[in-house]
Amino acid sequence: MQLRDRRTVVICIGNELIADDAAGYEVYCRLGAVAARVEYCGVGGVDILPLLDGETDLVVVDAVQLGAAPGTVHLLAWSELPQSGPEISAHGLGLREAIEIGRILTPEQVPERVTLVGIEGRCFNRTREFMTREVSQAIDRAVAAVRGLVEGGHNE
């Protein structure tokens, strides 16, 4: 499929009131105009499914816990996503599980290519003013990563 034939949706996930979990919300606020539909979803999991509308590409932005240093920006293709969600997401059901459910229930709605822009977080149990400095500093790098994926396409 030609790049011009691809349609992308960017879904930014995260509780805007909780420290590092607000990383996805911050990216959403800073992203501005891009050649994609951009949505915000506070809790993730299966709540992202109604936001999918048959696009070819999905970019999800969320705070993650993969064991790297806080503020690390991960770019993970579908094949690289961890098999279970609770360890990587504060939203219970992980991205992989939500997409797999969507592929069963409404396969025509779920994008064929999925990429996670994950911002490594550390503090998920305090209010927003306690966002770690490293995560706060990573927001612009995550915005740049999303822009690069949307403008240049992304690979499985």
N, C-alpha and C positions, 0 to 999 in steps of 0.2 A: 504494500500500500504506500502510495506517495505521501510525503510529509504534508503536502497541501490537502490531502484527503483525510487527515487525522483530525480528530476533535478531542480536546483535553478538558478534563475537569480537575480542579485543584480543590481538595477538601482539607481545611485546616481544623485540627481537633485540639481541644483543651479547655479546661475550666479557667475562665478568665480571672477567677477570684483566688486561685491556689498557686502560690509560688511558681516553681518551675513548670507546673502543668500548664501555665498560661503561655508557654512558648509558642504553641500553634496559633493561639489567638493573636499574639504579637505579630507573628508573620502575616496573618490575615490582615491586620490593620496596616501593615507597612507595604504590602505587596503592590498596591496600586493597580494600574491598568496593565494587563497582560493578555496575550492572545489565547485566553482560556476562560472558561466559566469558573469563578472562584466562589466557594461556599465556606461557611463556618458551621461547625457542629461541635457543640459543647462537650458531648460525652462519647462520641465515637461508637465502636462496636456496630451492631446492626442498625443503629440510627443513621449511619451513612447511606444505607441502601436506598431510601427514598430520594436521596440527592443525586443518584445516578440516573442518567437519561440516555443510555445507549452510546456514550462516548467511546472512542477507541482507546483512550489513555486516561489513567487515573494517577494523580500525584497526591499522596496523603502527607500532611505535615503534622507531626505530633512529638511531644516529649516522650523519650524512651529511657529505659534502663537496661542497657546491654553490657554494662561493666566497664565502659570506657570512662575517660575523665569527663567531668561535667563540662558542658559546652561543646563537646565533640559533635560535629554534624555528620551524620551517617547518610549515605545514599544507598538504599538497598532495593534491588530488583526483586520481583516476585519470588524467583528461585532462591533468593538469599534470606527471605523473611523467616524468622524463627517459627517453629511449628506450634507454639502455644503462646497465648497472649498475656496472661497475668504477670509474667516476669518482665515483659517489655512495655506494657501499657498500664496506665492507672485506670483504664476504662473497663476492666474485667475481660470481656471477650476481645481477643486480639484481632488485628486487621486481617490476618490470613483466614481465621475462622469466619469472620463477617463476610468476606468476599466469597468463600466457599459456600456459605449458606445462600448468598445472592445468586451464585451460579446455578444452584439447584432450583431455587424458587422463581427467579426471573432472569434466565440466562441472557436474554436479549438486552437487558439493561446494564449488565456488568461489563466494564471495559476489558479488553483482551490483555492490555499491558498495565501493570500496577507497579508504581515506584513509591517507596517510603523515604521521605526526608525526615529523619529522626534527629531530634536534638537531645543529646544525653543530659538528663536531669539528675538532681540529687535530692531536692527538697520538695516533697509532695504532701506534706502534712501541716503546712503553715499557710498563712494568708499571702496575698500577692506581693506585699511590700518586702517579703523575704525571698523573692526570686534571687537565686545565686548570681553573683557577678559574672561568672563564666557563661551561664546560660543567657543572661541579658546581652553579653557581648557577642554571642553566637547568632543572635536573631538576624542581623544583616547578612551574615554568611549563608544562613538558611534561605533568606529571601533571594540572594544571588543564585543559589543552587536551584531553587524553584524556577526562576526566570530562565536559567540555562536549560533546564529540562523542557520547559514550555516552548522556548524559541528554537531549540535544536533537536527536539524529539528526545526520546529516551529509550534505552535498550532493555530488553528482558535479560 
